[in-house]
Amino acid sequence: MATGHRRRRLSRPCCGARARHVGDLRRARLLVTQGPELDRRVLRASQETLAGDISLIASEFLAGFQAIQQIDRPAVSIFGSARVLEGTPTYESARETGRAFAEAGFAVVTGGGPGVMEAANRGCQEAGGLSVGFNIELPHEQGLNAWCDIGLTFRHFYARKVMFVKAAEGFVIFPGGFGTQDELWEALTLIQTRKIGNFPVVVFDSDYWGELLDWMRKEMLDDKLISPEDLDLLFLTDDAREVVELVVSRYEVRLAEGSA
């Protein structure tokens, strides 16, 4: 979880002038020249070529860690579909959530793309918060959205996914497809197996996620494939303010425990 900022209590919002401190990393991008072809080459790599490919991957981790060092406040990672359009209920809810986190003194981290990601970045930036986008190079996909104060484009999903966890005090997950589901299940797996600390994982929109949670109870839990306490790792809501209250309150508890 987040280690890149100096933790502090949130007795009042800690957002100052919009991202004036982010320096040379403001909207920085990794040089993307090989992209998916590099991924395929790594999987097929011989002993002779692997060292160079690993060096490129390591440089991506380093750039990500340097970007996280520029986040001077607690942060939340927000996920959701890139296909959601402006003006739809999901887009506006994500925008409201980004705004509410900024007002609570949190930075907002997203995948930096369109749809839900753009909406959350936009709401955060409109409220004067620090808006971060960790984008990914994909064929025929749009790049970093215009609402990111700190932006970084990755070649590799695995380096990017580490940054979402390292930067965040919680995950908020809006409706989305395979990529969004991937972030949800990986977060739950990492927490369940204690590879990372227990932070809030919130799914937003009961109409979208409700049947999945019912399936988890009826199939996974009833068949004893998960434990009852595993369901407690996941929170469901339709209220942006409730999302913020949950993440902030859990952050305050961890902060108090760390200083005890």
C-alpha positions in Angstrom: 0.0 0.0 0.0 0.9 3.6 -0.1 4.4 4.5 1.1 5.3 7.3 -1.3 3.8 10.1 0.9 4.3 11.2 4.4 1.1 10.2 6.2 -0.9 12.8 8.0 -4.2 13.2 9.7 -7.0 14.6 7.6 -8.5 17.1 10.0 -9.0 19.3 7.0 -8.4 18.9 3.3 -4.7 19.0 2.3 -5.2 20.0 -1.3 -3.5 23.3 -2.1 -3.0 24.9 -5.5 -3.5 22.3 -8.2 -0.4 20.1 -8.6 2.1 22.9 -8.6 4.6 20.7 -6.9 4.8 17.8 -9.4 7.9 19.2 -11.2 9.4 17.4 -14.2 7.1 14.4 -13.8 4.0 16.5 -14.5 2.2 14.6 -17.3 5.5 12.7 -17.9 5.4 9.8 -20.3 7.6 6.8 -20.7 9.1 6.5 -24.2 6.8 4.0 -25.8 8.3 2.5 -28.9 7.9 -1.3 -28.7 4.8 -1.9 -26.7 2.9 -5.2 -27.2 5.8 -6.5 -29.3 8.1 -6.3 -26.3 5.6 -8.2 -24.2 5.6 -11.0 -26.7 9.3 -11.0 -27.1 9.8 -11.3 -23.3 7.6 -14.4 -23.3 9.7 -15.9 -26.1 13.0 -14.6 -24.9 16.2 -16.6 -25.0 18.9 -16.4 -22.3 20.8 -13.9 -24.5 18.0 -11.4 -25.0 16.3 -11.6 -21.6 18.7 -9.4 -19.7 18.0 -6.4 -21.9 14.3 -6.9 -21.8 14.4 -7.2 -18.0 16.3 -3.9 -17.9 13.5 -2.2 -19.8 10.9 -3.6 -17.4 12.9 -2.5 -14.4 13.1 1.1 -15.8 9.3 1.1 -15.9 9.1 0.2 -12.3 11.6 2.9 -11.4 9.7 5.5 -13.3 6.5 4.5 -11.6 8.0 4.7 -8.1 9.4 8.1 -8.9 6.0 9.3 -10.0 4.4 8.0 -6.7 7.0 10.0 -4.8 5.4 13.1 -6.2 2.1 12.2 -4.5 2.3 14.2 -1.3 -1.0 13.0 0.2 -3.0 9.8 0.7 -4.5 8.5 -2.5 -7.3 6.2 -3.8 -7.2 4.2 -7.0 -10.4 4.3 -9.0 -11.2 1.8 -11.8 -14.0 1.4 -14.4 -14.8 1.1 -18.0 -13.1 3.2 -20.7 -16.3 2.9 -22.7 -18.6 4.9 -20.4 -19.7 8.2 -22.0 -19.9 11.6 -20.5 -23.3 12.5 -19.1 -24.3 8.9 -18.2 -25.0 8.1 -14.6 -21.8 6.0 -14.2 -19.6 8.8 -15.6 -21.2 11.4 -13.4 -21.0 9.2 -10.3 -17.3 8.7 -10.9 -16.8 12.4 -11.4 -18.6 13.1 -8.2 -16.5 10.5 -6.4 -13.3 12.0 -7.7 -14.5 15.5 -6.5 -15.4 14.2 -3.1 -12.0 12.5 -2.6 -10.2 15.7 -3.5 -12.3 17.7 -1.0 -11.4 15.1 1.6 -7.7 15.7 0.9 -7.0 12.6 -1.2 -5.3 12.3 -4.5 -7.1 10.3 -7.2 -5.2 7.6 -9.2 -6.7 6.0 -12.3 -5.7 4.2 -15.4 -5.5 7.6 -17.1 -7.8 6.7 -20.0 -11.3 7.8 -21.0 -14.7 6.8 -19.5 -14.8 6.2 -15.8 -11.0 7.0 -15.5 -11.5 10.4 -17.1 -14.5 11.2 -15.0 -12.7 10.5 -11.7 -9.6 12.5 -12.8 -11.8 15.3 -14.0 -13.8 15.5 -10.7 -10.7 15.5 -8.7 -9.0 18.2 -10.8 -12.1 20.4 -10.9 -12.1 20.3 -7.1 -8.5 21.4 -6.9 -7.1 18.0 -6.0 -4.1 16.1 -7.3 -5.2 13.9 -10.2 -2.9 11.0 -11.4 -3.1 8.8 -14.4 -1.1 5.6 -14.9 -1.9 4.8 -18.6 -1.1 1.7 -20.6 0.0 1.5 -24.2 -2.6 -0.6 -26.1 -3.2 -1.1 -29.9 -5.8 1.3 -31.2 -6.5 2.8 -27.8 -6.6 6.5 -26.7 -3.8 7.9 -24.6 -3.7 9.8 -21.4 -6.8 11.9 -20.7 -6.6 15.7 -20.3 -7.4 15.7 -16.6 -4.2 14.3 -15.2 -1.7 16.4 -13.2 0.8 13.5 -13.0 0.7 11.1 -16.0 2.8 8.1 -16.9 2.3 5.6 -19.8 3.4 2.0 -19.2 4.2 -0.7 -21.6 3.5 -3.5 -19.2 0.4 -4.2 -17.2 2.2 -5.8 -14.3 4.4 -2.8 -13.6 1.4 -0.5 -13.9 -0.7 -2.7 -11.5 2.0 -2.5 -8.8 1.7 1.3 -8.9 -2.1 1.2 -8.3 -1.6 -0.8 -5.2 1.5 1.0 -3.9 -0.1 4.4 -4.3 -3.5 3.7 -2.8 -5.2 3.6 0.5 -8.2 1.9 -1.1 -9.7 0.7 -4.4 -13.0 2.0 -5.8 -14.3 0.0 -8.7 -17.1 1.2 -11.0 -18.8 -0.9 -13.7 -16.4 -2.2 -16.3 -15.2 -5.1 -18.4 -12.3 -7.6 -18.2 -9.7 -5.1 -17.2 -11.8 -3.7 -14.4 -12.7 -7.2 -13.2 -9.0 -8.1 -13.2 -8.2 -5.2 -10.8 -11.1 -6.3 -8.5 -10.1 -9.9 -8.3 -6.4 -9.2 -8.0 -6.9 -6.8 -5.1 -9.1 -9.3 -3.3 -6.6 -12.1 -3.9 -3.7 -10.0 -2.6 -5.6 -9.1 0.6 -6.9 -12.6 1.2 -3.5 -14.1 0.9 -1.9 -11.3 3.0 0.5 -10.3 0.3 -0.6 -6.7 1.0 -2.4 -5.1 4.0 -6.2 -5.0 4.2 -7.5 -1.9 2.6 -11.0 -1.1 1.5 -12.2 -2.5 -1.9 -15.4 -0.8 -2.8 -17.6 -1.7 -5.7 -19.9 1.1 -6.9 -23.4 0.5 -8.4 -25.5 -2.2 -6.8 -27.5 -2.8 -10.0 -24.2 -3.8 -11.7 -22.4 -5.6 -9.0 -25.3 -7.0 -6.9 -25.7 -10.3 -8.8 -21.9 -10.9 -8.7 -22.0 -10.6 -4.9 -25.1 -12.9 -4.7 -23.2 -15.5 -6.8 -20.2 -15.3 -4.5 -22.5 -16.0 -1.5 -24.5 -18.8 -3.2 -21.8 -20.5 -5.1 -18.3 -19.7 -3.7 -19.3 -19.5 0.0 -21.9 -22.3 0.0 -19.4 -24.6 -1.7 -16.8 -23.6 0.9 -14.5 -22.2 -1.8 -14.1 -19.0 0.3 -14.5 -18.3 4.0 -17.3 -16.0 5.4 -14.7 -13.4 6.3 -13.6 -13.2 2.7 -16.9 -11.5 1.8 -16.1 -8.9 4.4 -13.2 -7.7 2.1 -15.7 -6.2 -0.3 -18.1 -3.3 0.1 -21.0 -2.3 -2.1 -22.5 1.2 -2.3 -24.3 3.6 -4.6 -23.3 6.7 -2.7 -20.1 8.7 -3.4 -20.0 10.2 0.0 -20.2 6.8 1.6 -17.3 5.6 -0.5 -15.1 8.5 0.7 -16.2 8.1 4.3 -15.2 4.4 4.3 -11.8 4.9 2.7 -10.9 7.9 4.8 -12.0 6.4 8.1 -10.0 3.2 7.4 -7.0 5.4 6.5 -7.4 7.2 9.8 -7.5 4.0 11.7 -4.3 2.7 10.0 -2.7 6.0 10.7 -3.5 5.9 14.4 -2.4 2.2 14.7 0.9 3.1 13.0 1.6 6.0 15.4 0.6 4.0 18.5 
